Amino acid sequence: MKASIYFLFFLYSTLLSILLLAASPTVHFPPATPVSATATIQIEKSERLENLYIMYNALYFRRKLPKISVVFGPAKDNGEENVGLTYSCGNYLCIEINPELNPTHAEQAATLLHEMIHVKLWGNEKIRRSHGSLFRAELHRLMFEGAFDDLL
């Protein structure tokens, strides 16, 4: 009985997400442009991604996220490379995007939105690095608002 209730809830939320995505308004972004695959990964600031952060903060987060630094780098956590990583840089936060694992501007933008959810949840130590129910709810909200429409 309990398993069937969970299945029905999962089915309902999945169908709702699909319906909401189909009805969501479209936000247009520039076409995906590959980043040089031969570039050596170094940590370097990305003005383009910082400007995207500011725009996404206004469009999808009501300008409530703090000003942060967005950089290109290997995004290593415990020795493992990630597509992106959010971490504390002293008194502020940094988002590090791995250009080798995000070779196009669209992939980098999608990863940035993902990391911005971590920034929003940062104050809660238990959930800031997880992809639990609060993270997924925020991800669904962004999908519903069309944040990923031209990116994925």
Buried (B, 14 or more C-beta within 10 A) or exposed (E): EEEEEEEEEEEEEEEEBEEBBEEBEEBEBEEBEEBEEEEEBEEEEBEBBBEBBBEBBEBBBEEEBEEBBBBBBBBEEEEEBBBBBBBEEEEEBBBBBBBBBBBBBBBBBBBBBBBBBBBBBBEEEEBBBEEEEBBEEBBBBBBBBBBBBBBE
